[in-house]
Amino acid sequence: MAANDTNLADRSGSLVESHKSYQPRVIFFHFVILALLATLVAGLAYQQLFNTARHRDTERMQNQRRILVPGPRGNIYDREGRLLVGNRPRFAVVLYLDELKAEFISEARIIRRNYAEAGDKDLPTRDQFNQIARASVVQRYLDQVNQILQRHGNVDLVDLRKHFSRELLLPYTLIDDLEPADYAKLVERLPVKSPLQVYASSTRFYPYGSTLAHTLGYIGVETDIDAEDFPGDDLKTFKMKGTIGRDGLEKVFDTRLQGEAGGSIFRVSPAGYKINPPLEKRLPVQGKNLVTSIDLDLQRVAEEAIVKIAGDDMVGSVVALDVRTGEVLVMASKPDYDLTHFTPRPSHDTIADIEARQAWSNRTISSAYPPGSTFKILTSIAAMRAGAIDPDTPIIDCEGTLRKNNRTYYCYNGRGHHGEVLLADAIADSCDIYFYQAGWLTDAEVVAAEARRFHLDQKTGIELPHETGRMVIPDKAYKERVRGEKWYPGDTANMAIGQGDVLVTPLLMACFTASVARNEVITQPTLIHHDNAPTQHTESIGLTAKQRAALLAGMEGCITHGTAAKTLALPEFHIPGVRFGGKTGTAQVPGKKNVAWFICFAPLENPEIAVAVAIEGDTPNEEYGGGRYAAPIGATILRKYFDKRNHPPAFSTPIKPE
């Protein structure tokens, strides 16, 4: 018995001893568990303490959406504050789809139940059920509008599906650009709190239709608007359609005219429906206004005169400048187009009509023509400055033709024998024989250099797109480079009367005329009006008093007894108490009809306004085209200008503040 007790005690001691011993495997797992727990705690601490901002941003990007609304464009005014381009309200019937979530779900259940009751085994998918439900609900709302307006419109299923998937938070347009009568009916009868609403936006308004169409330009749709300094750049953003300038002043000054976009930030449900009220909101701001140098009265008179005098189908352009400042008072180009057809966008028929009439171009800056006899003013200046002619000394006897260098040269003015004319009468009567001889005595290189001194070979830099760079003042190097031919005396003769390769735009000739009027060589034109704009001053032409007097006498003689006298003697073109100088011209365009020219400035003693007119479409070889078609247009503008100056309106229209 004692022995057994002893054995039992030994075994018990052994067991106790074995439980107290350390087992490495167990200890290892303890450390592993502790390490995992420490990692978990550290990870949680990192996420909670150090990564909170990232999670908050992720949540914000998932749960918030941003909506941007473009600001209205700034207005465009003429120099007297009359509205040339503004904005008008544009009304559309829209449906806020994000407010119809409950109706979409209910309608989908009804449609699913109807399919089940009909025992139809070919059931649509869940997505198809939802699309059918949305179309059904939207059509019900459209039917409300149809009933009020007596229409029969149907929902465009493809357009609805695209809008729902891409632009759910934006209003869905059911009917665009409501007529005023329809707008009144809907405002009166639609429930105030209905998801069906009349949505107001702005669109361009052109109170004078086609007037100044090429200068003002037009706008297009811009889908990628931006709201500067508005939060939420990293959020999914929905953008209402904005506008962008596509041509004319609308394009060049788009940044200035462009309104400041507004926006809202909404919290959205998991299905993408917005939750009101917005978290952030900023109203759009209208763009800055633009005050042009255009005189609307003169502009309309010029455009009407082109049609009245030259004809509906004539192609032509007119530019009038303030001699002192270079501000453009008139910029007319025909044919043109009606800007009201560009809101909100031109139809295919409108575009086809414009293209058929070749009416896109602003011919004042894009069409380069031979200047014809108007260039004789430049030739006269070059010849006198070079000492090749004296205004009081005849240089040739005009007998109507001249035989020289085995070639016969003609005096195309239609009057035949001019005899030994002096410079003033040669300008007034546009004697070609005189200016052939003046060109030969002066040399083509000298004439070309003088033309370049007036910048007749350069763009003017006017604030408009598409100014052509096709102006040409040829010389010997030009002909060799372009044609691979030598320069002949006949080239000098052609150049002296503004023919051959000489090409200038109507705007350039208006600048040249203003420069001659100011007795300087460069005029920088501008379409922007500035109160108290300073008078431009550039290099003097460099004529003596006697030489300038002869030049002006010739230009006045063109009006009083020369090539423009017969037409301008009519009572409707008479300008009481105003002396002015001018020069007619008819340029021969190879393969085309003539271009009738007229340049002028007034008053002769202290010039204020300069005009250049170019009309295409005269009968070929008809020298008096400039006097018959172009001169009356120029005189009409001058008459209106001085009528306004002598009889100013009692009240002026104030320019609206920006």
Secondary structure as UniProt FT lines:
FT   HELIX           2..20
FT   HELIX           24..45
FT   HELIX           46..50
FT   HELIX           52..63
FT   STRAND          64..69
FT   STRAND          76..77
FT   TURN            79..80
FT   STRAND          83..95
FT   HELIX           97..99
FT   HELIX           101..117
FT   TURN            118..119
FT   HELIX           126..149
FT   HELIX           157..166
FT   TURN            168..169
FT   STRAND          172..175
FT   HELIX           180..189
FT   TURN            192..193
FT   STRAND          196..205
FT   TURN            207..212
FT   HELIX           213..216
FT   STRAND          219..222
FT   TURN            228..229
FT   TURN            233..234
FT   STRAND          236..239
FT   STRAND          242..245
FT   HELIX           248..252
FT   HELIX           254..257
FT   STRAND          262..268
FT   TURN            270..271
FT   STRAND          274..282
FT   STRAND          290..292
FT   HELIX           296..305
FT   HELIX           306..310
FT   TURN            312..313
FT   STRAND          315..322
FT   TURN            323..325
FT   STRAND          327..334
FT   HELIX           339..342
FT   HELIX           348..356
FT   TURN            357..358
FT   HELIX           363..366
FT   HELIX           372..375
FT   HELIX           376..385
FT   TURN            386..387
FT   TURN            391..392
FT   STRAND          401..404
FT   TURN            405..406
FT   STRAND          407..410
FT   TURN            412..413
FT   HELIX           423..429
FT   HELIX           432..442
FT   HELIX           444..453
FT   TURN            454..457
FT   HELIX           476..483
FT   HELIX           489..496
FT   TURN            497..498
FT   TURN            500..501
FT   STRAND          503..504
FT   HELIX           506..518
FT   TURN            531..532
FT   HELIX           545..560
FT   TURN            563..564
FT   HELIX           565..568
FT   HELIX           571..573
FT   TURN            576..577
FT   STRAND          581..587
FT   TURN            590..591
FT   STRAND          594..602
FT   STRAND          609..618
FT   TURN            620..621
FT   TURN            623..624
FT   HELIX           626..630
FT   HELIX           631..646
//
